[in-house]
């Protein structure tokens, strides 16, 4: 009987999921888990024994030719390039966050239209009915018949579109690959249609990944194309939107508002504000700390997917969500 394959779960995130992966696997694996930052020597001893790794950034990859598969336990892979990964190693990422992020986006759209938590509830706590009749408002906006423009139509964009359609919204979508989904998307734009989408949308949702082509593509000139009462929301990558230009547009009231879940700075032990500009002082902004995806259910789905891909490798089946193959000598 041959020895089981070995998978190395490397990093705090992966380390915490070791028992769950062991229970979810349907094929025979030896599961090792280590935090390279806490025990670098242990990592160095284990890394060359791995047939597969589940990890984010690590100090180094194996020096031998045993590694076949690298699973990133989240979506972003801009930190890793093919020439950093041993030749022939298949690199895959993980989604499973799209429905949770879509719920976050719909919540923010509703809050901008209804103002229940930002306006109505605080007002009534201060004033009761005030001098208002119960038949005189306050008046609110509706999502019905509003237009949502999704920039970067992929996993997240599709789930936003599904929910927007349930609210009878018009859906515009823009991406490099045009998909025929008439039940979800009313109008599809290729790369050249971004300006038209911006001008037509009541809500612009940025879902695009970060690349040299997308960095800073939502700049001052393109923000100026948006309606004055439109709202921009970013759940993709912060640098897709020009940091200074968006702050200026919000501070000047050029657009109605924004919701940001991704930021130009990440939190650390010094806990800086997430931008060089005082976004936290803007009254027309809803902020969240890159948390739109996080639910217990999302984490469970992601790690079930990781185990599924390990099972596929053990059975010789095609791996899911392949992003590239390593080329390093």
C-alpha positions, 0 to 999 in steps of 0.5 A: 500500500502506497504512503498517503499524500502530504498536505502542508497547511501553512500560516495562521489562517490555514493552521486554524483549519487543520482539524476541519480539513482532516474531517472533510477529506474523503481521500487519504492525506497526511495533514501537517500544519504550521505557522512559518512566522511562529516556527520557521524551523518547523516550516523549513523541515516540513515544506520539502515533504509536501505534495500540496500546500495550502497557504498565503505568502510563505518564506519559501517554497520547496526546493525538491520536486515533490510539490504538485499543487498550491491552494490559496485559501482565498481569492486574491493572488496578485502577491504571487507570480508564476516565476515564484512557484516551482515549475509545473505546480498548479496554483488555485484560488478559492471563492465562496465569498460572493454571496456574502459580499452581495448581501453587504452591497444590497444592505448598503444600497438599501441604507442609502435609499431608506436611511433607516439606521443612518437617519430615521432611527436616530431621528426618532430616538431624539424626537419621537414623532416630532411635529410630523403626521405619520402620513407625511414621511420622511420620504425615502428612495426606492431600489425599484427601477434604479440602475446598478452598474457592476464594474468587473462582472464575475463571481461577486457581480453575478450574485449582486445582479441576482439580488438586484433583480429581486428588487426590480433593478436594472442591471448593467455589467462591464468586464473583458469577457461578455457573458450572455445572461439576459435574466440577470444583465440588461446591458453588457459592456466591454472594456470600451463601455465603462464611461457609458455605464458610469453615466447611466448608473445610480449605483456603481459597484466596483468588483474588478480585480487589481491589475496594471490595467485596472489600477486607478481606472476610476479616476477624477475624469470618470467620477465626473461622468457619474450622476450627482446623486449616484453612489459608488461602492468598492468591494474589489480592490482599493487601488482600482479607485483613485484615492484622492479623486474619490475623496475630493468627489465625496467631500465636494458633494460631486456624487451622493455617497460611497460605500468602501469595504476595501482600503488603500492601507491595511490595519496593523499593530499601529492601527492607522486610518485606512487612507491618507485622506480623512475619509472617516470624517465624511458624512456620506460614506459607509465604511467597513474594515474589509469584512463584507465577506466574513461569516461562519458559513463563508469560512466553512464553504471555503475550507470545504472547497479546499478539501474538495480540491485536495480530493480531486488531486488525489484522484487524478481529477482536474483541479478547480479554480486554477489561476496559473502554473508555476515556472520557476526552475 
